Amino acid sequence: MILVTGATGLSGSAILREFTRQGVPLRALFRNPHRARQFEGFGGVELVEGDMLRPESLTAAFRGVERVLMISSARERMVETQCVFIDAARVAGVPYIVKYSGKESGVGFDPDSFRGTREHVQIERYLEASGLAWTHLRPSQFMQLYLPGALTGVDARRRELRLPIGDSRLAPVDIEDIAKVAVALMRSNGHEGKAYDMTGPEALSMKEAVEQISEATGTAFRYVDVPPEGKVREFEDSGMPGPVIQILNELFAERSRRTESHVRLETHRAFDVEPTRFIDFARRNAKAFLG
Ligand SMILES: NC(=O)c1ccc[n+]([C@@H]2O[C@H](COP(=O)([O-])OP(=O)(O)OC[C@H]3O[C@@H](n4cnc5c(N)ncnc54)[C@H](OP(=O)(O)O)[C@@H]3O)[C@@H](O)[C@H]2O)c1
């Protein structure tokens, strides 16, 4: 049996849809019954309630499980959540965890300089030392983060992408590509002890990304390189919690320090997944970009 955690989130829900599309049965962990309702009627998905931070709540979830795809949120005590979960899995006799990790694709990127990647590295090390078999799946920035409503997405009303990252280039990846890779990885053997980095097929400046959104929607959008303090004020005015603003600020500082990004498509190729171009992602989501 395959167990997927974080199933109600952005990545997890796409991965669940892909498992269902391929007709592969799985078990999905949820902690909020309201959010799990989106999977009602999904064939082959066994929904089990549990909290990754409370091992005693995970007994039913771990029963008969041979491999876990471990996902949780970067915004919520990620290190504690995943390390407690790894210990609980080991005690329950689960032999293998695939960690849904994260990695920036920049030249000279220092994983210590941004909390998100620093925490993923910490959890990867913990999993590697746990005695369990492991694999790390490390996507770069998600294309879905450019959509309106995402923390760093376009402002659909103003037709603007407002970020303090200058001319830096990023190589975002479509979550639908990651979902295809994740399902292929969970269904096949021989991945233990390996790390799979993946980006999208192009390193784009924000100006170029916005040009592609304009082309896909037939509507002019523009990139506004706002100063960091201006962006913080926008976040504060929107009611965003302080700790989330702090993480984003650190991310922007890291991203504006460098200008290039590596494109890494080996993982797409290894799992025979066609890399989605940003323009095709934007065309698929044209309505959403218009708000
Ligand atoms: N953003 C990026 O560009 C990017 C790039 C690469 C990697 N990543 C990594 O990808 C991972 C997933 O991100 P995402 O944005 O897809 O996730 P997300 O939308 O924030 O969803 C997180 C999921 O984890 C669940 N969860 C959190 N704590 C839990 C707990 N204690 N017990 C049970 N479930 C719990 C949430 O459940 P609820 O529905 O109950 O809240 C939700 O289903 C993160 O680790 C992030 O660092 C992100």
The ligand as a Gaussian input file, in Angstrom:
#p B3LYP/6-31G(d) Opt

LIG

0 1
 N        6.235000      26.617000      -3.214000
 C        7.172000      26.142000      -4.016000
 O        7.491000      26.719000      -5.088000
 C        7.864000      24.850000      -3.629000
 C        8.852000      24.360000      -4.460000
 C        9.462000      23.148000      -4.130000
 C        9.073000      22.469000      -2.999000
 N        8.115000      22.983000      -2.178000
 C        7.719000      22.193000      -0.981000
 O        6.565000      21.453000      -1.318000
 C        5.934000      21.048000      -0.107000
 C        4.442000      21.103000      -0.280000
 O        4.056000      22.417000      -0.547000
 P        2.546000      22.736000      -1.014000
 O        2.506000      24.213000      -1.234000
 O        2.117000      21.793000      -2.056000
 O        1.767000      22.358000       0.335000
 P        0.504000      23.059000       0.999000
 O       -0.477000      23.474000      -0.055000
 O        0.980000      24.034000       2.005000
 O       -0.129000      21.784000       1.744000
 C        0.483000      21.182000       2.840000
 C       -0.272000      19.917000       3.181000
 O        0.306000      19.333000       4.360000
 C       -0.740000      19.028000       5.280000
 N       -0.225000      19.066000       6.638000
 C        0.551000      20.038000       7.214000
 N        0.801000      19.723000       8.492000
 C        0.175000      18.531000       8.728000
 C        0.062000      17.696000       9.862000
 N        0.618000      18.024000      11.038000
 N       -0.658000      16.557000       9.751000
 C       -1.259000      16.208000       8.586000
 N       -1.192000      16.962000       7.467000
 C       -0.488000      18.112000       7.547000
 C       -1.799000      20.099000       5.007000
 O       -3.036000      19.695000       5.547000
 P       -4.267000      20.732000       5.783000
 O       -5.046000      20.733000       4.487000
 O       -5.015000      20.126000       6.899000
 O       -3.647000      22.063000       6.110000
 C       -1.759000      20.120000       3.474000
 O       -2.469000      19.024000       2.958000
 C        6.512000      21.954000       0.999000
 O        7.373000      21.188000       1.789000
 C        7.290000      23.003000       0.222000
 O        8.423000      23.462000       0.932000
 C        7.494000      24.152000      -2.483000

